[in-house]
Amino acid sequence: MLVSWTSEIECASAVARLERAAQITAAAARTSLGRLDAVAGSWHEIVPLASVRRSARRLLRVHPLRAGDALQLAAALIASEGDPSTLEFVCLDERLADAALREGFPVVAN
């Protein structure tokens, strides 16, 4: 599994937001963060190289993305080595999923 170097923080942010909004319990948050730690130990991170930053800047001008989402998509583009059709893009955010589809990724979303 290839992920952006921002993925761990983005996931932890989502769990914290749900806990603060009382949509999950503190126990469920701890369980989720423990699962995050387990999976993070096995994934490969795309680091913030200059090429990722350049790609993210372009994506921000082309798609209605937030900075973090642009970094996620840019990392995937770099990982695909110029052929987005070779990697599945897993995403739950509709705006990011649309941008990934437009960039040529097959998108796995709920």
C-alpha positions as CSV (number, residue, x, y, z in Angstrom):
1,M,0.0,0.0,0.0
2,L,1.4,3.4,-1.0
3,V,0.3,6.5,0.9
4,S,1.1,10.1,1.1
5,W,3.3,11.1,4.0
6,T,0.3,13.1,5.3
7,S,-2.0,10.1,5.5
8,E,-1.4,9.1,9.1
9,I,-2.2,12.7,10.3
10,E,-5.2,12.9,8.1
11,C,-6.6,9.7,9.5
12,A,-5.9,10.7,13.1
13,S,-7.6,14.0,12.4
14,A,-10.7,12.3,11.2
15,V,-10.9,10.1,14.3
16,A,-10.3,13.1,16.6
17,R,-13.0,15.1,14.8
18,L,-15.5,12.2,15.2
19,E,-14.6,11.9,18.9
20,R,-15.0,15.6,19.5
21,A,-18.4,15.6,17.8
22,A,-19.4,12.7,20.0
23,Q,-20.0,10.5,16.9
24,I,-17.7,7.9,18.4
25,T,-16.7,7.1,22.0
26,A,-13.3,7.6,23.4
27,A,-12.8,3.8,23.5
28,A,-13.7,3.6,19.8
29,A,-11.2,6.4,19.1
30,R,-8.5,4.5,20.9
31,T,-9.3,1.3,18.9
32,S,-9.3,3.2,15.6
33,L,-5.9,4.9,16.4
34,G,-4.5,1.5,17.4
35,R,-5.6,0.1,14.0
36,L,-4.1,3.1,12.3
37,D,-0.8,2.4,14.1
38,A,-0.9,-1.2,12.9
39,V,-1.6,-0.4,9.3
40,A,0.8,2.5,9.2
41,G,3.6,0.1,10.1
42,S,3.1,-1.8,6.9
43,W,2.5,0.9,4.3
44,H,5.0,2.7,2.1
45,E,5.0,6.5,2.2
46,I,5.5,8.9,-0.7
47,V,7.6,11.6,0.9
48,P,7.2,15.4,0.2
49,L,9.7,15.7,-2.7
50,A,9.8,18.8,-4.8
51,S,7.9,16.9,-7.5
52,V,5.1,16.2,-5.1
53,R,4.9,19.8,-4.1
54,R,4.9,21.0,-7.8
55,S,2.2,18.5,-8.7
56,A,0.1,19.6,-5.7
57,R,0.3,23.2,-6.8
58,R,-0.9,22.3,-10.3
59,L,-3.7,20.2,-8.9
60,L,-4.9,23.2,-6.7
61,R,-5.3,25.2,-9.9
62,V,-7.1,22.5,-11.8
63,H,-9.4,21.0,-9.2
64,P,-11.4,22.4,-6.2
65,L,-9.2,20.7,-3.7
66,R,-7.9,21.5,-0.2
67,A,-4.2,21.6,0.3
68,G,-4.1,18.2,2.1
69,D,-6.1,16.6,-0.6
70,A,-3.9,18.1,-3.3
71,L,-0.9,16.6,-1.5
72,Q,-2.6,13.2,-1.3
73,L,-3.4,13.2,-5.0
74,A,0.0,14.5,-6.0
75,A,1.7,11.7,-4.1
76,A,-0.4,9.2,-5.9
77,L,0.5,10.7,-9.3
78,I,4.2,10.5,-8.4
79,A,3.7,6.9,-7.3
80,S,2.0,6.0,-10.5
81,E,5.0,7.1,-12.5
82,G,2.9,8.9,-15.0
83,D,0.3,6.2,-15.5
84,P,-2.5,6.7,-13.0
85,S,-4.5,3.9,-14.5
86,T,-2.1,1.4,-12.9
87,L,-3.0,2.3,-9.3
88,E,-6.3,2.2,-7.5
89,F,-7.0,5.4,-5.5
90,V,-8.9,4.7,-2.3
91,C,-10.9,7.7,-1.1
92,L,-14.0,8.6,0.9
93,D,-14.0,12.3,0.0
94,E,-16.3,13.1,-3.0
95,R,-14.3,16.1,-4.2
96,L,-11.0,14.3,-4.0
97,A,-12.4,11.2,-5.7
98,D,-13.7,13.3,-8.6
99,A,-10.3,14.9,-9.0
100,A,-8.6,11.5,-8.9
101,L,-11.0,10.2,-11.6
102,R,-10.3,13.2,-13.7
103,E,-6.6,12.6,-13.4
104,G,-7.1,9.0,-14.6
105,F,-7.1,6.9,-11.5
106,P,-9.6,4.0,-11.0
107,V,-11.2,5.2,-7.7
108,V,-12.4,2.9,-4.9
109,A,-14.9,4.9,-2.8
110,N,-17.9,4.3,-0.6
